[in-house]
Amino acid sequence: MKSAILTVVAALSMLGFQALAADWEADFAQAQARAAKEGKFLLVDFSGSDWCGWCIKLDKEVFSKAEFQAYAKDKLVLALVDFPRKTPLPEKAAAANKALASKYKVEGFPTVILMLPDGTEVARTGYQEGGPVAYVAHLKELLTPHQGKLPKPAAAATK
């Protein structure tokens, strides 16, 4: 029983802390599809979740907090593009993440890219001091000029 619990804990840690704290997608294509269906922006976090100090700080101070999660639930689809060192990703996921980092010219961690569902970048940011309330205000400032570019949610489109 103890080994089964340890196995589950190890498997969950492979997903990164963020995946446990909120509804983070590890598959970029699935995140895009969900963002298009729900008419939301994508927040794509390029992270070194188990080794990058600023990434861990961003997660602990912002992404894992209720204020951020409440905002994200209504406005964002969250995607984690992770580059862990302690727990290797499956080969296919690692290759996909590397391709995304190359496509979006990610040069350091954390890089947070805000996108339309089609993958068009609308803003880029990273760690910001001030906690979840300040970070949400920062995101709103970055996203407000692009609000009209979002597709209508699927439920609204059928009415």
Residue, then its C-alpha position, 0 to 999 in steps of 0.5 A: m500500500k505504501s509503495a502504491i501511494l509513493t507511486v501515485v505521488a511520484a506520478l503527480s509530481m511529474l505533472g508539475f505543481q501547477a497541474l495540481a493547483a489549477d486546471w493546467e493542460a500539458d497538451f498545447a493542442q488540447a489547450q487551443a481547442r478548449a480555448a477556441k470552444e470556450g472563447k478564452f485566451l490561452l495563458v502558456d507558461f514556459s517553465g522549469s517547474d522543478w529547478c527554476g527559482w523564478c518559476i517556482k516563485l511564480d507558481k507559489e505566489v500567483f498560480s496556486k492562489a485562489e484569486f488567480q485561479a478564480y480569474a483564470k477559470d472564467k477568462l483563461v485556458l492554462a497551458l504548462v510547457d514544462f522543462p523539468r530536470k529532476t523528473p524527465l517528461p515522456e519523450k513525445a511531450a519533451a519534443a513537443n515542448k521543445a518545438l513550442a519553445s522554438k516556435y515562440k522564441v522562448e529564451g528564458f524561464p519563466t516565460v508567460i505568453l498570452m495567446l488567442p486560441d489560434g496560437t497568435e501571441v498577444a502579450r508576453t510576461g513573466y514573474q511579477e512582484g505583488g502576488p495574485v491580485a497584482y498579477v491578475a491586474h497585470l494580465k487584464e491590462l495586457l489582455t483588454p486591448h485584444q478582447g474583441k479578437l476572441p472567438k465566441p464561445a461554442a454555446a453562444a455561437t449555437k444560440 
